[in-house]
Amino acid sequence: MPGKRKPAEPVKIKIHKNDMVKVIAGRDKGKTGRVLEVNRDTGRLLVESVMLMKRHTRPNPAKQIKGGIAEKESSIHASNVMVLTAGGVPSRIGSKVGEGGRRVRIARKTGEELK
């Protein structure tokens, strides 16, 4: 049936909230920002100051809405970003078993642990 979209399957995303990421594809390619939100159902991220959209709002004095043009972030697909290490190097994410038997995320390029 045209126009009907089935819900996407949940995606395993290795990027967490508050990670620093670099955009590697799309109109904001090259920008960096902090991850504000991760949606594992759709496989999309909300990144600070990336994919900014303008929304025109009408003033509504009853609800104390001033009106004007507001800018806010829109989501970006997780495949279009790479996590940044502490040194600012974009890298893929791997994992290894650390001390205490806990699995920790590591940067594939440098081998350092990601917090």
N, C-alpha and C positions, 0 to 999 in steps of 0.2 A: 504494500500500500504506500503510495508516494506521500512524503511529508511526515510519516511516522518514523521516529528515530528510537531505536531500542537503547536502553541505558547501557553505558559503557561498563565493562567489567572492572572491578577494583584493580589498581595497578600497584605493584611493589615499588615504592619510591624511596630511594636511599637518602634523599635530601630531607633535612629536618628544619623546623622553625628556628630562626635566628642564625642560620648558616649564611655566610657571605657567598654569593654566586655571581658568575659572569654570564651574560647572554651571548650565545654563540650562533644564534640564527634568528631571523626575523627583522622587523623594522628597527628594533632597539639594539641590534648587534653591537657588541663591544661595551655596553653599559654594565656596571656592577651595582649590586644592591643587596640588602638584607632580606631574607625570606620572612614575610609577615604571617603567611598562612599556607598550609599544605592541604589540598583536597585529594585524598587518596581514591575517592570514588570516581573522579573524572581525570585524575592524573595531571592536575594543573596546580600552579603555585601563584601566590600573590607576592610580588617582589617590590620592595620600596623604590619608588621613582622610576619604574619600568612599566611600559604599556599604559601611559597616562591617557585617560579619556576625559573629554569635556562634557559636562552636563549643564544644560541651561535650566535654571529653576526660577519659577515665578514667585514673587514675594507673597507671603501669607502671614499677615500680622496676628491672626488668631493663634497660630502655632509658633510664633516668633521665628519665622523663616525669612531671612533677609532677601534672598533672591540674587540673581546674577549668574556668572559662569563659574562652576566649581570643577576642579580637576581632581580625579582620584584614580588609583591604580586599577587596572583590569588584570585578569589572570593570564598566565603564560604557560605553555605546556612544559612539563618537566624535562622532556628530551631536548629542549632548546636552551638549557642552562648547564653550566659545569660549576662544581663547587670550587671555592678558592681556598688554598692552604693559608697558613699564617703569614707566609712570605708573599702572598698574592699570586701564586702560580695556579692556573686552572688545571684541574685534575679529575680523573674518574675516581669512583669510590669503590674500595674493596673492603674486606673485613678479615680480621684475624682474632684468634682467641688470646685475650690478654691475661693479666694476672687475676687470680681468683676464678678463672674459668669463664669470665664474661667476654662476650663478643664485642669488639670495638671496631669502629669504622676507621679506615686508613686511606690516605691519598695514594693512588697507584703510582703517581709520578715521583713523589718524594719519599713515600713510605711513612710519613709522620701521621700520628693519630689526630683524628678530627674530633673536636669537642662538641 
